[in-house]
Amino acid sequence: MERTERFYKIQNLLRSRKFVGTQELLEELGVSRATFKRDLEYLRERMHAPIVFDRDQEAYRFDP
């Protein structure tokens, strides 16, 4: 899966499920934890995606 496809997949998963755990994201994307972290950093910094880690849910979500 190409990087751009991963960006869309991450955003679609977060929109459709509200909370998505790290392991679930890694499995859905088929990437390493390091690649996932780089993708998140890019989405947050360059695309201004309000993705946060919710400690209570132990999952990622969009910040309202």
N, CA, C and O of each residue as an XYZ file, in Angstrom:
256
protein
N       0.849     -1.168      0.000
C       0.000      0.000      0.000
C       0.900      1.238      0.000
O       1.843      1.331      0.785
N       0.601      2.173     -0.877
C       1.382      3.395     -0.967
C       1.040      4.339      0.181
O       0.001      4.211      0.829
N       1.930      5.275      0.411
C       1.785      6.210      1.521
C       0.456      6.978      1.461
O      -0.249      7.080      2.464
N       0.127      7.505      0.306
C      -1.116      8.266      0.167
C      -2.327      7.397      0.475
O      -3.280      7.860      1.100
N      -2.296      6.154      0.046
C      -3.398      5.231      0.350
C      -3.517      5.022      1.856
O      -4.621      4.956      2.396
N      -2.378      4.919      2.525
C      -2.393      4.750      3.985
C      -3.021      5.962      4.660
O      -3.785      5.816      5.613
N      -2.702      7.157      4.170
C      -3.274      8.370      4.761
C      -4.801      8.334      4.680
O      -5.491      8.614      5.660
N      -5.308      7.990      3.516
C      -6.766      7.900      3.351
C      -7.354      6.809      4.234
O      -8.418      6.994      4.824
N      -6.677      5.687      4.327
C      -7.181      4.570      5.130
C      -7.222      4.942      6.611
O      -8.195      4.640      7.301
N      -6.168      5.598      7.100
C      -6.141      6.034      8.500
C      -7.326      6.953      8.769
O      -8.054      6.763      9.743
N      -7.517      7.943      7.915
C      -8.605      8.892      8.124
C      -9.974      8.218      8.023
O     -10.871      8.524      8.808
N     -10.139      7.319      7.082
C     -11.418      6.617      6.942
C     -11.715      5.737      8.143
O     -12.855      5.687      8.605
N     -10.710      5.042      8.655
C     -10.903      4.205      9.834
C     -11.317      5.040     11.035
O     -12.220      4.657     11.779
N     -10.659      6.180     11.228
C     -10.986      7.030     12.371
C     -12.374      7.651     12.236
O     -13.074      7.822     13.234
N     -12.768      7.981     11.039
C     -14.116      8.551     10.837
C     -15.203      7.503     11.057
O     -16.248      7.797     11.637
N     -14.958      6.304     10.601
C     -16.001      5.285     10.661
C     -16.118      4.612     12.026
O     -17.202      4.165     12.401
N     -15.028      4.536     12.764
C     -15.061      3.789     14.033
C     -14.878      4.654     15.274
O     -14.989      4.151     16.392
N     -14.605      5.923     15.102
C     -14.389      6.864     16.206
C     -13.083      6.590     16.965
O     -12.252      7.490     17.089
N     -12.884      5.361     17.476
C     -11.662      4.997     18.171
C     -11.047      3.787     17.479
O     -11.740      2.817     17.170
N      -9.732      3.854     17.237
C      -9.049      2.726     16.598
C      -7.731      2.494     17.333
O      -6.910      3.401     17.463
N      -7.547      1.276     17.807
C      -6.339      0.923     18.534
C      -5.119      0.822     17.628
O      -5.235      0.636     16.417
N      -3.956      0.950     18.240
C      -2.700      0.913     17.494
C      -2.542     -0.396     16.744
O      -2.224     -0.392     15.555
N      -2.758     -1.508     17.415
C      -2.562     -2.807     16.771
C      -3.516     -2.995     15.596
O      -3.141     -3.552     14.565
N      -4.729     -2.535     15.757
C      -5.708     -2.638     14.671
C      -5.257     -1.814     13.461
O      -5.366     -2.262     12.320
N      -4.753     -0.614     13.721
C      -4.249      0.224     12.630
C      -3.064     -0.438     11.938
O      -2.985     -0.445     10.709
N      -2.149     -0.989     12.714
C      -0.977     -1.646     12.128
C      -1.395     -2.813     11.242
O      -0.838     -2.999     10.159
N      -2.363     -3.594     11.688
C      -2.831     -4.739     10.911
C      -3.561     -4.297      9.647
O      -3.348     -4.862      8.574
N      -4.418     -3.291      9.774
C      -5.172     -2.798      8.616
C      -4.247     -2.201      7.556
O      -4.467     -2.375      6.357
N      -3.213     -1.497      8.008
C      -2.301     -0.824      7.086
C      -1.192     -1.742      6.583
O      -0.636     -1.519      5.508
N      -0.871     -2.771      7.359
C       0.200     -3.688      6.981
C       1.572     -3.039      7.020
O       2.411     -3.285      6.154
N       1.799     -2.195      8.046
C       3.073     -1.489      8.181
C       3.652     -1.702      9.582
O       2.981     -2.209     10.481
N       4.904     -1.303      9.738
C       5.551     -1.377     11.048
C       5.074     -0.215     11.915
O       4.482      0.743     11.420
N       5.340     -0.316     13.207
C       4.989      0.757     14.143
C       5.710      2.053     13.757
O       5.124      3.133     13.836
N       6.975      1.952     13.340
C       7.749      3.138     12.960
C       7.129      3.840     11.753
O       7.037      5.067     11.731
N       6.708      3.075     10.758
C       6.071      3.663      9.577
C       4.758      4.326      9.960
O       4.447      5.417      9.483
N       3.994      3.679     10.810
C       2.737      4.245     11.275
C       2.965      5.574     11.996
O       2.235      6.539     11.765
N       3.971      5.628     12.864
C       4.281      6.854     13.593
C       4.683      7.976     12.640
O       4.290      9.127     12.831
N       5.468      7.644     11.612
C       5.853      8.649     10.614
C       4.629      9.155      9.857
O       4.506     10.351      9.592
N       3.731      8.246      9.513
C       2.505      8.638      8.814
C       1.655      9.569      9.687
O       1.130     10.569      9.198
N       1.521      9.244     10.966
C       0.759     10.099     11.881
C       1.377     11.487     11.987
O       0.678     12.500     11.948
N       2.692     11.513     12.121
C       3.394     12.796     12.224
C       3.144     13.645     10.971
O       2.894     14.847     11.068
N       3.213     13.017      9.809
C       2.974     13.733      8.559
C       1.541     14.265      8.505
O       1.317     15.427      8.164
N       0.579     13.413      8.840
C      -0.824     13.833      8.817
C      -1.075     15.007      9.766
O      -1.801     15.942      9.429
N      -0.475     14.950     10.940
C      -0.671     16.011     11.928
C       0.008     17.318     11.506
O      -0.603     18.385     11.563
N       1.252     17.230     11.091
C       2.021     18.436     10.807
C       1.744     19.042      9.439
O       1.624     20.261      9.320
N       1.644     18.231      8.429
C       1.515     18.758      7.073
C       0.073     18.896      6.610
O      -0.250     19.781      5.817
N      -0.790     18.020      7.105
C      -2.185     18.051      6.668
C      -3.113     18.566      7.763
O      -4.327     18.649      7.574
N      -2.525     18.912      8.917
C      -3.264     19.476     10.056
C      -4.419     18.585     10.503
O      -5.471     19.078     10.910
N      -4.219     17.282     10.424
C      -5.238     16.332     10.876
C      -5.217     16.284     12.406
O      -4.166     16.032     12.995
N      -6.349     16.520     13.052
C      -6.400     16.560     14.518
C      -6.478     15.160     15.145
O      -7.419     14.854     15.878
N      -5.501     14.331     14.856
C      -5.488     12.965     15.375
C      -4.774     12.956     16.724
O      -3.647     13.434     16.853
N      -5.451     12.407     17.715
C      -4.878     12.330     19.063
C      -5.013     10.902     19.593
O      -5.823     10.109     19.113
N      -4.190     10.604     20.601
C      -4.298      9.320     21.281
C      -5.110      9.533     22.542
O      -4.751     10.351     23.389
N      -6.198      8.802     22.666
C      -7.081      8.894     23.822
C      -6.654      7.821     24.820
O      -6.837      6.629     24.576
N      -6.085      8.250     25.942
C      -5.573      7.298     26.937
C      -6.684      6.482     27.600
O      -6.484      5.316     27.940
N      -7.837      7.089     27.778
C      -8.950      6.364     28.395
C      -9.397      5.191     27.527
O      -9.694      4.112     28.041
N      -9.444      5.400     26.227
C      -9.856      4.360     25.286
C      -8.696      3.514     24.775
O      -8.898      2.463     24.167
N      -7.468      3.993     25.034
C      -6.257      3.344     24.527
C      -6.334      3.170     23.012
O      -6.046      2.105     22.466
N      -6.741      4.278     22.348
C      -6.933      4.252     20.909
C      -6.788      5.660     20.334
O      -6.820      6.656     21.058
N      -6.628      5.713     19.021
C      -6.544      6.999     18.321
C      -7.939      7.455     17.941
O      -8.850      6.649     17.756
N      -8.086      8.783     17.826
C      -9.358      9.387     17.427
C      -9.071     10.762     16.857
O      -7.958     11.277     16.966
N     -10.096     11.354     16.243
C     -10.012     12.743     15.820
C     -10.400     13.622     17.006
O     -11.364     13.325     17.712
N      -9.661     14.690     17.223
C      -9.970     15.650     18.277
C     -11.069     16.570     17.768
O     -10.914     17.185     16.713
N     -12.177     16.677     18.495
C     -13.294     17.515     18.005
C     -12.972     18.954     18.041
O     -13.802     19.782     17.664
